Amino acid sequence: MIASLTISEVQAGLKAKTFSATELTQKALAFAEAENVKTNAYLSFCPERAMAAADRVDQALSQGADPGPLAGVPLAIKDVIVTKGVRTTCGSRLLEKYIPPYDATAVARIEQAGGVILGKTNCDEFAMGSSNENSAYGPVRNPVALDRVPGGSSGGSAAATAQGTAVVALGSDTGGSVRQPASFCGVVGVTPTYGRVSRYGLVAFASSLDHVGPFARTVADAALLLRVIAGRDEMDSTSAFAPVPDYLSLLDGNVCGKKIGLPKEYFEGVASETADRIADGVKLLKKLGCEIRDISLPATKYAIPCYYIICTAEASSNLARYDGVRYTTRSGESSTLSDMYRETRGSGFGAECKRRIMLGTYVLSAGYYDAYYLKAQKVRALVAEDFHRAFSAVDAIVAPVSPFPAFKLGEKSGDPMEMYLSDIYSVTGSLAGIPCMSVPCGTTSQGLPVGMQILTKHFDEPGMFRLAHAFEKAGGFAGH
Amino acid sequence: MKITEPEVRYVADLANLKLTDDEVARMSRELDEILTHIETLKELDTSGVEPMAQVLYDAEETATLRPDVERAPLGNAAALANAPLASNGYYKVPRVIER
């Protein structure tokens, strides 16, 4: 029963006194801990914090006060989002003992809304990866097929949501790290407009691309969670000022007559069964009365090189802080400061982080800046311009999230370039900062989930959610 | 070759990363492949395109300014709690200046 609860079912159960928040939290913790041996989705649990949050909800209920829209909802937080007093590793050996002194804004807002944080979820080291195999704490296994990856980098949050060890979860998305694992695990994953959710307390990977985003088993739950965490935060100067609509109340509505763009560049090189499922999805949209149009986003071809220049450049700068002085881990018996930096970083970072730090340092180094970083910033403008032009003709864009479904553990880990190329359909939306999401769209003949991506213009989360909700309902895709 | 082993060592120095000889060899192969792919950007004409450093900002330039009001800081003990080595309220690092 716990494994298929939705937020509204938790609210109804509390109201009907079927269970108290404390009882539900105890059960959810026991279930999540027992199930975790299968998937390794959680890196740590925080039972004391969870029980305290549940107690606050029960107190509020007993006093007739409003316990908040997430009251008693057991949920999980990706381990790149800081939690005061609860270890936050970022999937890295370097932060094995790091206990943050403050809460991320999204975390604080979740608890203010009555949410119950069960624990922290596994991820690729510093959110760098597309398979969760770059975690220093072992890979996550996909609950749908345990010999397969859950996707990455938010693999733990996706797996926990799919497995039912969390009702909803927070992830982070820089180039697809919420949408791609959501598609691999068969859940809903949302990357909101850039700045829609404060990045305060999200450990920085690539600041101009980083997003906090929700995972859920239904579009409605994702919409509700986003509503709670979104909104201006003076601790993040890039957070958006635009008022936050009540996404949930805007969910139902006619999508008949909506114009949907299919970008031809997103259907080249897609595995056949993934393409089939997306084609079925497009048929379903037509049945709902949507008007399908072929469009072109010509800069798509250049999005991967553009993305990997910008994200590694920013990462090389952001990760400079892990030098053995402030963040828990220092290596070697170094006699000089410089050796201490080098040894700590050389032994602390995993292979993927080192590769990205090196690439980022290279593209920013003297003599190369114009050819790489500046060029990439111009290409980014072209990618954004493509979308801007497209949204003058269509209301939403529909595409695959990933060229293929979940692959086997170890299958692609030997070839970094191949792994980078698989991000092709997700990095574009990140570069443009537009809202995008993955919504379940059926499975392959092997039972592997396929996710359909919906992209809309800046701040049009309501339009995106409405389409996804109608699609989910029509296809019977809500995960229960 | 886009990047040679000596260049990899130079960049590792800039990044304060100690790499083993094996890592240097592997890194130069992998970076070479990635840089070769990145070269495709050169075919795209970007003359006249303004570089995009920030994708979205939805308010007046001064909107992020706040009144200069005192707020309680994190505090010395909390700030140092995660330090691998600290004493007397300071981070401790290997000696930088010879006495």
Interface residues (C-beta under 8 A of the other chain):
Chain A: K97 Y98 I99 P101 Y102 T193 Y194 G195 S208 E234 S237 T238 A240 F241 A242 A299 K301 Y302 I304 P305 C306 Y308 I309 S316 A320 D323 G324 V325 R326 Y327 T328 T329 R330 S334 S335 T336 L337 S338 D339 M340 Y341 R342 E343 R345 G346 S347 F349 K354 R355 I357 M358 L359 T361 Y362 S365 Y372 L374 K375 A376 Q377 K378 V379 R380 A381 L382 A384 P416 M417 Y420 L421 L431 A432 G433 H458 F459
Chain B: I3 E7 V8 V11 A12 L14 A15 N16 L17 K18 L19 T20 E23 M27 E30 L31 E33 I34 L35 H37 I38 E39 T40 L41 K42 L44 T46 V49 E50 P51 M52 A53 Q54 V55 L56 Y57 D58 A59 A63 T64 R66 L74 A78 A79 A81 N82 A83 P84 L85 Y91 V93 P94 R95 V96
